[in-house]
Amino acid sequence: MLLAQSAPAALCRFFAARASPSSQGAREQARYAVAAAVERLDQDRAEPREVVLTPQLVVRGSIAEPR
């Protein structure tokens, strides 16, 4: 039995996307998470804390050359 493919699915075989994602800094997130957990346990901190990390752009094929 042959299954019919949709047009977008069939075209995907010919297209290799080189998206440029942003890195969320998993190691840095982990360091902050462990430090916060230790602080809560050792120092009885109960109030929430917010940490904002700066994402980094991972340049790949979807970024145009500078003009």
C-alpha positions in Angstrom: 0.0 0.0 0.0 1.4 3.4 -1.0 0.7 6.3 1.2 0.2 9.7 -0.4 2.4 12.5 0.9 1.2 16.1 1.2 2.9 18.6 -1.0 4.8 20.3 1.9 6.0 16.9 3.2 7.2 16.0 -0.3 9.1 19.3 -0.7 10.8 18.8 2.7 13.0 16.1 1.1 14.6 18.7 -1.1 15.0 21.5 1.5 17.7 21.5 4.1 16.9 24.3 6.6 19.9 25.9 8.2 18.0 27.8 10.9 19.9 30.1 13.2 18.6 29.4 16.7 19.4 31.2 19.9 21.3 29.4 22.6 19.5 29.4 26.0 22.7 28.7 27.9 21.8 25.3 29.5 25.0 25.1 31.6 24.5 28.6 32.9 20.8 27.8 33.7 21.9 24.7 35.5 24.5 26.6 37.6 21.9 29.2 38.7 19.3 26.4 39.4 21.7 24.4 41.6 22.9 27.6 43.4 19.3 28.6 44.1 18.4 25.2 45.4 21.4 25.1 47.7 20.6 28.6 48.9 17.0 27.6 49.7 18.1 24.5 51.6 21.1 25.9 53.4 19.8 29.5 54.1 16.1 28.8 54.3 15.3 31.4 51.6 11.6 31.3 50.9 11.0 34.2 48.6 11.2 33.6 44.8 14.2 35.0 42.8 14.2 35.9 39.1 17.3 35.5 37.0 17.3 36.7 33.4 20.0 35.3 31.2 21.0 36.9 27.8 20.4 34.5 24.9 23.1 34.1 22.3 22.4 33.9 18.6 24.0 30.8 17.0 24.7 31.9 13.4 24.0 29.3 10.8 22.8 29.4 7.2 19.7 31.5 7.7 21.5 34.7 8.5 22.3 37.1 5.6 25.8 38.4 5.1 26.3 42.0 6.4 25.8 44.7 3.8 
